[in-house]
Amino acid sequence: MRRRIFGVAVALAMLLSAGMVAAQASSPFSFSITGLRTYWWGIVPTGLDLKLDYRLPSIVSGLDTIAEMTAGAGFEKETFFRDANGNPITYPNYATALTGSANPNESVYDRAQAISDLGLRQGIIYNPALSRNLIEGFLFYRFHYDHYFAEPGSAGGLIFSSPFPDRNQILSNSFMGGLDYDTLQYDKLHKTYQGIYAETSLEWAPGFLFNNLGGADFVRWNFNGKVFKTLYTSTTAKGMNNFSLYAGEFFSADYATGSSVPIYVQQTFGGRTLRFGLGGDAVRGFEVAAWDTKLKMVNSLEIRALGPAILLPSIVPGLYAFFDAGYFNGYYGAPAPATSSGFLASTGVGVYLVSLDLADVTALIAFPVYGQRIDKAPYNISFHFSLHF
């Protein structure tokens, strides 16, 4: 069963990719790869996330009206840190989540996923300098399906003994609407960003919207924003990047509530692109998908340096340093959590390779500086494909 679902997920991603390549040749279509799914060691691709835009005749003269579809599928290894009562697992009771050195960690499980958004973006204010909307309103229908599997050789895992109705699988249908502001520009030669992106959204998944499988019934509000500033660029005699330097800041706040909040909602920041948090993608150095509270906030600072291009202008190595800080409050479904709120912070450095302007192959080391990892490790090393925050 696991292999069949994995095969379907990868085949779906490949079909979507092929379809979008064909669509690109016929304006007014455009497509992009927005994410890569990985499994083994965090670097072997096992799925894709893709986006297709279609520019419609303008509803309002001088403003873009765009139909958008995103779709993705893949097979991934994930983690879950709640006990059978829904309370968060923290050190020192982390030992109860282990089956012994000969068996997998019970906090780890495998997930097959298929997701899709379909909707409209309507310009409100136009930016003639960038030839695109400056402020947009958007409305999407969102489909989300997860199926969970125990690790090979394990009798089960923490997620399967949890009290949540979607502990085995979830099919969620929702509507999401909001506003965004976008002045971001990407320098393809020097691989730097400049500008601001900000977004706020409200997502509603009512129980009556065919949400019986897993019982989704929630409302989620999210705000996220990012700012980039190019500090320095230089070019080689061959017209490729020689050295470039830029800084970035990311902020997000997320709150979810309702009669049945799915596990994937508890573990992520929402909006048009989901991010694991508070540990993992948000506050690096802490366990992925831990501190999965109803309210989550994060602020990340980075500075990135990119060296000379390697053979091709689109292959450039880089080095970055970061500092992440986050706040968590209120575990959904926990009757009496030992720690219901608090702060986390981490710092670290990483190396990466910009590969054909599609994704970064990244290795990083992160050190918790406030708060403690669940396994009490003093640092964490990870390898993965990533797209910029």
Backbone torsions as a table, in degrees:
resi	resn	phi	psi	omega
1	MET	NA	-45.2	-179.9
2	ARG	-57.9	-46.5	-177.7
3	ARG	-67.7	-35.4	178.9
4	ARG	-64.6	-44.9	179.9
5	ILE	-66.0	-40.3	176.7
6	PHE	-59.5	-44.8	-179.6
7	GLY	-63.5	-41.2	177.8
8	VAL	-63.1	-42.6	-178.7
9	ALA	-62.0	-47.3	-179.0
10	VAL	-67.9	-40.2	178.6
11	ALA	-62.2	-41.2	178.0
12	LEU	-60.8	-45.0	179.2
13	ALA	-61.1	-40.8	-179.6
14	MET	-67.6	-39.9	178.5
15	LEU	-64.7	-43.3	178.2
16	LEU	-62.1	-41.4	179.7
17	SER	-62.6	-44.5	179.6
18	ALA	-63.2	-41.0	179.5
19	GLY	-64.1	-38.0	-178.8
20	MET	-73.6	-33.3	175.3
21	VAL	-61.2	-42.4	178.2
22	ALA	-65.1	-39.3	-178.1
23	ALA	-66.4	-31.6	-175.9
24	GLN	-61.5	-30.7	-177.0
25	ALA	-69.8	-13.2	-176.9
26	SER	-118.2	100.4	176.4
27	SER	-61.8	146.8	13.4
28	PRO	-98.2	34.5	176.4
29	PHE	-83.9	150.2	167.9
30	SER	-148.3	151.5	-179.4
31	PHE	-139.8	162.0	176.6
32	SER	-154.9	155.6	171.6
33	ILE	-90.5	121.8	-175.8
34	THR	-106.5	-8.6	-180.0
35	GLY	-169.1	155.1	175.9
36	LEU	-122.8	132.8	175.0
37	ARG	-94.7	142.3	-180.0
38	THR	-135.0	160.6	178.0
39	TYR	-131.4	-79.0	-173.8
40	TRP	-65.6	123.4	176.9
41	TRP	58.6	10.4	178.6
42	GLY	75.6	10.1	-177.7
43	ILE	-130.0	-9.1	-179.5
44	VAL	-90.2	115.1	-176.1
45	PRO	-63.9	135.3	176.5
46	THR	-134.0	20.4	177.9
47	GLY	168.3	169.8	-176.8
48	LEU	-137.9	155.6	167.5
49	ASP	-120.4	130.4	-172.7
50	LEU	-131.5	154.4	-179.7
51	LYS	-132.8	133.8	178.1
52	LEU	-121.9	125.5	176.5
53	ASP	-111.9	144.3	174.1
54	TYR	-133.2	118.5	-177.9
55	ARG	-80.2	112.7	-179.1
56	LEU	-86.7	163.7	169.2
57	PRO	-55.8	135.0	-172.9
58	SER	-62.6	132.0	173.0
59	ILE	-73.6	-38.9	177.6
60	VAL	-117.5	126.4	-177.4
61	SER	-56.8	131.9	178.3
62	GLY	86.2	-0.1	179.5
63	LEU	-125.5	143.6	-178.7
64	ASP	-79.9	137.7	170.7
65	THR	-116.7	119.0	-170.3
66	ILE	-128.0	126.8	169.5
67	ALA	-87.5	134.0	-175.8
68	GLU	-130.8	137.8	171.9
69	MET	-130.5	128.1	170.5
70	THR	-114.2	146.2	179.0
71	ALA	-150.8	145.8	179.5
72	GLY	-157.9	156.3	177.1
73	ALA	-156.5	152.9	178.7
74	GLY	176.9	174.7	179.7
75	PHE	-125.5	123.9	-170.7
76	GLU	-140.8	158.7	173.9
77	LYS	-96.3	129.7	-178.4
78	GLU	-130.6	175.0	-178.9
79	THR	-131.6	157.3	-177.2
80	PHE	-147.0	131.5	-174.0
81	PHE	-129.3	61.9	172.4
82	ARG	-131.6	150.9	176.2
83	ASP	-91.5	-173.0	-174.8
84	ALA	-66.4	-17.1	176.9
85	ASN	-96.4	-4.0	-178.9
86	GLY	93.3	-0.5	178.5
87	ASN	-74.4	146.8	178.8
88	PRO	-68.4	142.3	175.3
89	ILE	-91.4	123.5	178.5
90	THR	-131.3	164.8	174.5
91	TYR	-66.5	136.0	16.5
92	PRO	-99.4	-0.1	-177.5
93	ASN	-78.4	11.1	175.5
94	TYR	-60.3	-28.7	-178.8
95	ALA	-58.9	-26.7	179.6
96	THR	-72.2	-12.6	178.8
97	ALA	-91.5	6.6	-179.6
98	LEU	-109.2	141.6	177.8
99	THR	-98.4	1.6	-178.6
100	GLY	116.5	162.4	-174.3
101	SER	-65.1	-21.8	-177.6
102	ALA	-86.1	-8.2	-175.8
103	ASN	-125.6	163.5	-178.8
104	PRO	-67.8	159.7	173.5
105	ASN	-68.3	128.2	-175.9
106	GLU	-70.8	-10.3	175.9
107	SER	-76.6	-14.3	-176.4
108	VAL	-95.5	139.8	174.9
109	TYR	-146.6	169.1	177.9
110	ASP	-106.5	146.3	-177.3
111	ARG	-133.1	128.0	167.5
112	ALA	-99.5	133.0	-173.4
113	GLN	-137.1	144.0	170.1
114	ALA	-137.9	129.2	-176.9
115	ILE	-137.4	157.0	175.9
116	SER	-160.7	141.9	170.7
117	ASP	-120.3	141.1	178.2
118	LEU	-140.5	124.9	-178.6
119	GLY	-177.1	-161.3	-175.6
120	LEU	-125.5	146.6	169.6
121	ARG	-120.6	127.5	-178.0
122	GLN	-121.9	125.1	178.4
123	GLY	-65.9	142.0	176.2
124	ILE	-112.9	-42.3	174.2
125	ILE	-131.8	136.8	-176.6
126	TYR	-99.0	148.7	176.5
127	ASN	-112.9	96.4	-176.8
128	PRO	-64.6	-27.7	-179.1
129	ALA	-65.0	-33.5	-179.8
130	LEU	-105.2	-2.0	179.4
131	SER	56.3	45.7	177.7
132	ARG	-160.7	171.9	178.3
133	ASN	-64.3	139.3	173.4
134	LEU	-88.8	-46.9	176.3
135	ILE	-122.3	132.8	-179.4
136	GLU	-127.7	151.6	163.6
137	GLY	-105.9	147.5	-179.6
138	PHE	-140.5	152.6	176.8
139	LEU	-144.8	124.4	-176.6
140	PHE	-130.9	148.4	162.0
141	TYR	-94.3	131.8	-176.6
142	ARG	-118.9	128.0	175.7
143	PHE	-111.8	133.3	-178.0
144	HIS	-142.4	121.1	177.5
145	TYR	-127.8	128.0	174.0
146	ASP	-126.5	140.4	169.6
147	HIS	-130.0	132.5	-172.6
148	TYR	-107.2	144.6	179.5
149	PHE	-130.7	145.9	173.6
150	ALA	-70.6	150.5	175.2
151	GLU	-59.5	144.4	176.7
152	PRO	-55.1	132.2	-180.0
153	GLY	86.0	-3.7	-179.7
154	SER	-102.2	144.2	177.8
155	ALA	-75.7	-12.9	-178.3
156	GLY	170.4	-148.9	-179.7
157	GLY	-174.3	171.0	-176.9
158	LEU	-59.9	-37.7	-176.1
159	ILE	-63.4	-34.4	-175.3
160	PHE	-77.6	-18.5	177.1
161	SER	-100.9	4.3	-179.1
162	SER	-74.8	164.2	-177.1
163	PRO	-84.9	2.1	-173.7
164	PHE	-80.2	139.2	-176.5
165	PRO	-65.2	-18.4	179.7
166	ASP	-102.4	30.6	-176.6
167	ARG	-69.9	-14.2	177.0
168	ASN	-109.5	-39.1	179.8
169	GLN	-164.8	162.5	-179.7
170	ILE	-146.5	134.9	167.7
171	LEU	-123.3	112.7	-175.4
172	SER	-118.1	132.4	173.3
173	ASN	-118.1	133.1	-176.5
174	SER	-150.3	167.2	171.7
175	PHE	-117.1	140.0	-180.0
176	MET	-134.5	129.3	177.6
177	GLY	-133.8	157.0	179.9
178	GLY	176.3	-164.6	-178.5
179	LEU	-132.4	148.8	172.0
180	ASP	-139.3	155.6	179.0
181	TYR	-127.3	128.5	-170.2
182	ASP	-141.8	116.3	170.2
183	THR	-123.9	15.0	-176.1
184	LEU	-64.7	139.5	174.0
185	GLN	-132.7	137.4	179.7
186	TYR	-109.9	125.0	177.1
187	ASP	-89.2	102.9	-175.0
188	LYS	-67.0	-26.9	179.6
189	LEU	-73.2	-48.6	-174.3
190	HIS	-99.3	-4.4	176.8
191	LYS	62.5	35.9	178.8
192	THR	-114.7	160.5	176.9
193	TYR	-116.5	152.2	176.7
194	GLN	-145.7	133.5	174.8
195	GLY	123.4	-167.5	-173.3
196	ILE	-131.2	140.7	168.0
197	TYR	-132.5	131.4	176.7
198	ALA	-138.3	144.5	-175.3
199	GLU	-149.1	139.2	170.6
200	THR	-131.3	143.4	-175.5
201	SER	-149.7	157.5	173.6
202	LEU	-129.0	125.5	-180.0
203	GLU	-115.0	135.1	-177.7
204	TRP	-129.1	122.7	177.1
205	ALA	-123.0	86.3	-179.2
206	PRO	-72.7	148.0	-178.2
207	GLY	-59.4	-29.0	-176.6
208	PHE	-78.8	-6.3	-175.9
209	LEU	-88.0	57.1	177.7
210	PHE	54.4	42.3	-177.4
211	ASN	-110.2	32.1	-178.9
212	ASN	-69.8	-35.6	-178.2
213	LEU	-76.2	101.5	-176.9
214	GLY	95.4	-13.8	169.5
215	GLY	70.7	31.7	-179.2
216	ALA	-62.0	130.7	176.6
217	ASP	-159.9	89.7	-171.6
218	PHE	-151.6	165.9	171.0
219	VAL	-128.1	136.6	179.0
220	ARG	-134.2	132.1	172.6
221	TRP	-110.1	140.4	178.7
222	ASN	-142.0	143.1	166.6
223	PHE	-129.6	135.1	172.4
224	ASN	-145.0	148.2	-179.8
225	GLY	-150.2	151.8	177.2
226	LYS	-143.5	145.9	-178.2
227	VAL	-131.5	132.4	177.2
228	PHE	-125.6	145.4	177.7
229	LYS	-136.6	119.2	175.1
230	THR	-76.4	126.0	-175.5
231	LEU	-100.1	-32.2	-177.3
232	TYR	-164.5	143.3	172.9
233	THR	-144.1	147.5	171.8
234	SER	-146.2	155.4	-172.4
235	THR	-125.5	143.4	177.7
236	THR	-76.5	169.3	178.5
237	ALA	-63.6	-22.8	179.6
238	LYS	-89.4	6.6	176.8
239	GLY	78.0	28.5	177.1
240	MET	-117.5	167.4	179.6
241	ASN	-62.6	133.2	173.9
242	ASN	-100.9	-55.0	174.9
243	PHE	-156.0	137.9	177.0
244	SER	-144.3	152.6	-176.0
245	LEU	-142.7	131.0	176.2
246	TYR	-150.1	159.7	-177.8
247	ALA	-121.0	154.3	179.5
248	GLY	-146.2	152.6	174.5
249	GLU	-135.4	137.8	179.0
250	PHE	-127.5	136.8	176.1
251	PHE	-135.0	141.3	174.3
252	SER	-148.6	142.8	172.3
253	ALA	-130.1	138.5	-173.2
254	ASP	-143.9	135.0	177.3
255	TYR	-138.3	129.6	179.8
256	ALA	-128.9	139.9	177.8
257	THR	-151.5	169.2	179.6
258	GLY	146.5	179.8	-178.5
259	SER	-78.4	-18.3	178.1
260	SER	-155.0	97.8	-178.5
261	VAL	-95.7	117.1	-177.5
262	PRO	-62.9	158.5	-179.8
263	ILE	-59.0	-42.1	-177.4
264	TYR	-65.4	-28.3	176.3
265	VAL	-74.5	-42.0	177.4
266	GLN	-58.9	-35.0	-171.7
267	GLN	-90.6	-1.4	-172.8
268	THR	-131.2	160.4	162.6
269	PHE	-88.2	138.0	-175.7
270	GLY	-90.6	-152.6	-173.2
271	GLY	99.9	-166.6	-176.9
272	ARG	-69.2	-25.3	176.2
273	THR	-126.6	122.5	-179.6
274	LEU	-79.3	143.0	177.5
275	ARG	-132.7	134.2	176.8
276	PHE	-65.3	140.7	177.9
277	GLY	-173.6	156.3	20.8
278	LEU	-88.8	-32.1	173.7
279	GLY	-77.4	159.0	177.3
280	GLY	99.8	-114.4	-177.5
281	ASP	-66.4	-30.2	-173.5
282	ALA	-85.0	-68.6	176.1
283	VAL	-104.1	94.6	-175.8
284	ARG	-67.0	146.1	-176.6
285	GLY	105.1	-17.8	177.1
286	PHE	-107.8	161.0	-175.4
287	GLU	-58.7	135.6	-179.1
288	VAL	-61.5	132.6	174.0
289	ALA	72.9	7.5	174.3
290	ALA	-85.6	171.4	-175.0
291	TRP	54.3	50.9	-172.2
292	ASP	-90.8	67.2	-173.9
293	THR	-92.6	170.9	179.3
294	LYS	-66.9	-39.2	176.2
295	LEU	-110.6	126.9	178.3
296	LYS	-136.1	139.3	176.1
297	MET	-137.5	145.1	179.5
298	VAL	-147.8	146.4	171.7
299	ASN	-134.8	127.8	-177.3
300	SER	-124.7	136.1	175.5
301	LEU	-118.8	137.4	179.2
302	GLU	-139.9	151.4	166.0
303	ILE	-131.9	131.4	-173.9
304	ARG	-123.9	135.1	176.4
305	ALA	-120.8	132.6	-179.7
306	LEU	-120.3	133.0	-176.9
307	GLY	-92.6	-165.3	-178.1
308	PRO	-62.8	141.7	176.3
309	ALA	-61.3	147.9	-178.6
310	ILE	-105.2	105.2	176.7
311	LEU	68.3	-50.4	-178.7
312	LEU	-118.3	149.1	177.5
313	PRO	-60.0	-23.6	-175.8
314	SER	-92.6	5.2	177.5
315	ILE	-120.5	107.1	-172.2
316	VAL	-135.9	129.0	176.4
317	PRO	-83.7	153.2	-179.1
318	GLY	-146.3	164.6	177.4
319	LEU	-136.4	139.0	179.7
320	TYR	-143.1	156.8	174.4
321	ALA	-126.2	147.6	-175.5
322	PHE	-143.9	159.5	171.2
323	PHE	-139.9	124.0	-179.1
324	ASP	-117.4	140.3	174.4
325	ALA	-137.7	138.8	-177.6
326	GLY	-142.2	161.8	178.0
327	TYR	-131.8	139.5	178.7
328	PHE	-131.4	149.3	-178.5
329	ASN	-158.8	122.7	168.8
330	GLY	84.7	96.9	177.7
331	TYR	-81.8	117.7	177.6
332	TYR	-64.3	132.4	175.6
333	GLY	79.7	3.0	179.5
334	ALA	-94.6	120.3	-176.9
335	PRO	-68.4	-36.3	-177.7
336	ALA	-154.6	69.9	-176.8
337	PRO	-63.5	140.2	-179.5
338	ALA	-63.7	-37.7	178.2
339	THR	-133.2	108.7	-174.7
340	SER	-92.5	-16.4	-179.3
341	SER	-152.9	161.2	178.4
342	GLY	163.9	-171.5	-177.3
343	PHE	-123.3	152.0	172.4
344	LEU	-132.8	150.3	174.5
345	ALA	-152.0	147.9	178.8
346	SER	-149.5	162.0	176.0
347	THR	-142.7	163.7	-179.6
348	GLY	174.3	-176.5	179.0
349	VAL	-135.5	159.0	179.1
350	GLY	-150.4	160.3	171.7
351	VAL	-120.3	149.1	-179.0
352	TYR	-152.4	164.7	178.3
353	LEU	-129.5	116.5	173.2
354	VAL	-72.5	118.9	-173.5
355	SER	-114.0	105.4	174.7
356	LEU	56.6	26.9	179.5
357	ASP	60.0	21.9	179.3
358	LEU	-102.2	-45.8	-176.3
359	ALA	-159.8	166.4	176.3
360	ASP	-105.7	130.1	169.8
361	VAL	-90.1	117.4	-165.7
362	THR	-125.7	141.2	167.5
363	ALA	-128.8	132.2	-177.9
364	LEU	-141.6	155.6	171.1
365	ILE	-122.8	129.5	-176.2
366	ALA	-126.2	142.6	-177.4
367	PHE	-121.9	120.2	172.1
368	PRO	-62.3	131.1	177.9
369	VAL	-116.0	-14.7	172.9
370	TYR	-147.0	129.0	-170.9
371	GLY	90.3	172.9	-173.9
372	GLN	-134.3	134.7	173.5
373	ARG	-58.4	152.7	179.7
374	ILE	-62.6	-37.3	179.1
375	ASP	-88.6	3.1	177.7
376	LYS	64.2	16.6	176.8
377	ALA	-67.8	144.0	-177.3
378	PRO	-78.5	-14.0	179.5
379	TYR	-159.0	170.5	178.5
380	ASN	-140.4	133.5	175.5
381	ILE	-111.3	132.6	-179.6
382	SER	-140.2	154.5	178.2
383	PHE	-129.7	134.3	-179.2
384	HIS	-167.1	163.4	164.1
385	PHE	-82.7	142.1	178.3
386	SER	-148.0	154.2	169.5
387	LEU	-110.2	152.3	-172.6
388	HIS	-62.1	144.8	175.0
389	PHE	-68.4	NA	NA
